[in-house]
Amino acid sequence: MRFKIFVYGTLKKGFRLHPYLSRASYLGEAELEGFKMYDLGRYPGIVSGKGKVYGEVYEVDLKTLLLLDEIEEEGEEYERRLLEVKLKDGRRVRAFVYIYRGDISGKKEIKSGRWEKR
């Protein structure tokens, strides 16, 4: 079984956690509407709000998805949700997204919605 996942920070190409997606299939760049991105220090977090977040979509196997759950501390620091994202070519797909569950008070918003442009 394969699952689509939208990544927007340290799991993206060129960032430190991307090697965890070595067995994944890259589907393309994408955007997620209705969320704002915040700088949490070494990584970003997104929360519901007026804005867009830009990232990449991958297709992963169950083993990789469960590993990502562990890395993202799913259920504690982040919550994995199935949301609609729009690929660069205009197609809309449902993909898992890790949503930050913590307090964003005092955190810097990344208005561009792009982790690489913080």
Backbone torsions as a table, in degrees:
resi	resn	phi	psi	omega
1	MET	NA	139.8	-178.4
2	ARG	-118.6	149.8	-178.1
3	PHE	-132.7	141.9	175.5
4	LYS	-89.3	140.4	178.5
5	ILE	-136.3	136.2	178.0
6	PHE	-102.4	121.7	178.8
7	VAL	-115.8	145.0	-172.3
8	TYR	-134.9	2.8	-176.4
9	GLY	-139.0	-118.6	-172.7
10	THR	-70.8	-6.9	175.2
11	LEU	-90.8	-7.9	-179.4
12	LYS	-71.1	161.2	176.4
13	LYS	-52.8	135.0	177.2
14	GLY	87.9	-4.2	-179.6
15	PHE	-109.0	164.9	-167.2
16	ARG	-61.4	-28.2	-178.2
17	LEU	-98.5	1.3	-178.8
18	HIS	-57.7	-32.6	178.4
19	PRO	-54.9	-22.8	177.4
20	TYR	-67.4	-13.9	178.0
21	LEU	-101.7	19.2	-176.9
22	SER	-60.6	-27.1	179.7
23	ARG	-96.8	4.3	-176.2
24	ALA	-89.1	158.1	174.3
25	SER	-100.2	125.5	179.3
26	TYR	-78.4	126.0	180.0
27	LEU	-104.1	-17.3	176.2
28	GLY	133.1	174.1	176.3
29	GLU	-72.9	152.4	-177.4
30	ALA	-154.5	168.5	175.8
31	GLU	-133.3	151.7	180.0
32	LEU	-123.6	121.1	-179.3
33	GLU	-92.8	152.1	175.4
34	GLY	88.4	20.7	179.8
35	PHE	-139.8	152.2	175.3
36	LYS	-117.4	147.9	-179.8
37	MET	-106.2	141.7	178.2
38	TYR	-128.3	146.3	177.5
39	ASP	-84.8	115.5	-179.4
40	LEU	-102.3	12.0	-178.8
41	GLY	112.8	-100.1	-178.8
42	ARG	-83.7	-5.4	-177.6
43	TYR	-157.9	163.9	178.4
44	PRO	-96.7	169.0	171.2
45	GLY	-140.9	148.7	177.0
46	ILE	-120.1	147.9	178.1
47	VAL	-136.6	159.9	177.7
48	SER	-58.6	140.8	178.8
49	GLY	168.1	173.5	179.3
50	LYS	-75.7	113.4	179.6
51	GLY	163.1	-177.2	177.3
52	LYS	-132.5	146.5	175.0
53	VAL	-120.6	136.6	-177.9
54	TYR	-109.7	138.5	-178.6
55	GLY	-161.7	-153.5	-177.2
56	GLU	-132.5	149.5	178.0
57	VAL	-112.3	135.2	178.4
58	TYR	-128.8	157.8	171.8
59	GLU	-110.3	126.9	-175.1
60	VAL	-127.0	158.9	174.6
61	ASP	-86.3	172.6	-176.8
62	LEU	-61.0	-40.7	-179.6
63	LYS	-59.2	-44.3	179.6
64	THR	-67.8	-41.5	179.3
65	LEU	-59.9	-43.9	-180.0
66	LEU	-67.7	-33.9	175.0
67	LEU	-65.6	-42.8	178.0
68	LEU	-63.8	-38.3	175.7
69	ASP	-56.9	-41.8	-179.7
70	GLU	-67.3	-46.1	180.0
71	ILE	-60.7	-42.9	-176.3
72	GLU	-84.5	0.4	-177.9
73	GLU	52.0	51.0	-178.8
74	GLU	-57.2	132.4	-178.6
75	GLY	92.6	-15.8	178.0
76	GLU	-114.8	-79.1	-178.7
77	GLU	-80.0	-35.2	-179.1
78	TYR	-127.5	157.1	173.9
79	GLU	-120.9	127.9	178.4
80	ARG	-85.6	123.2	179.3
81	ARG	-126.0	149.8	175.9
82	LEU	-92.0	114.1	-175.8
83	LEU	-131.8	161.4	177.0
84	GLU	-87.0	129.2	175.2
85	VAL	-123.0	156.1	-179.2
86	LYS	-109.8	119.9	176.9
87	LEU	-72.3	158.8	-177.4
88	LYS	-56.8	-31.4	-179.4
89	ASP	-80.5	2.4	176.9
90	GLY	98.9	-16.8	178.6
91	ARG	-66.8	144.8	175.5
92	ARG	-108.4	133.0	179.5
93	VAL	-134.6	156.4	174.6
94	ARG	-94.4	129.3	-177.8
95	ALA	-140.4	152.8	174.5
96	PHE	-73.3	140.9	179.8
97	VAL	-136.2	138.3	176.9
98	TYR	-91.8	116.6	-177.6
99	ILE	-103.3	131.1	-178.8
100	TYR	-68.0	136.4	-177.3
101	ARG	-105.9	-7.5	-174.7
102	GLY	-85.5	-174.4	-179.9
103	ASP	-84.2	128.9	179.7
104	ILE	-99.3	4.6	178.4
105	SER	-56.4	129.2	178.2
106	GLY	79.8	-2.0	178.6
107	LYS	-88.5	146.5	-179.3
108	LYS	-80.6	126.9	175.6
109	GLU	-75.9	137.9	174.6
110	ILE	-98.4	92.6	-171.3
111	LYS	-62.9	-26.8	179.9
112	SER	-70.4	-20.0	-176.0
113	GLY	73.0	13.3	-178.7
114	ARG	-123.8	119.5	-178.4
115	TRP	-58.5	-36.9	-177.9
116	GLU	-71.0	-11.3	-179.4
117	LYS	-114.3	33.8	-177.7
118	ARG	-75.0	NA	NA
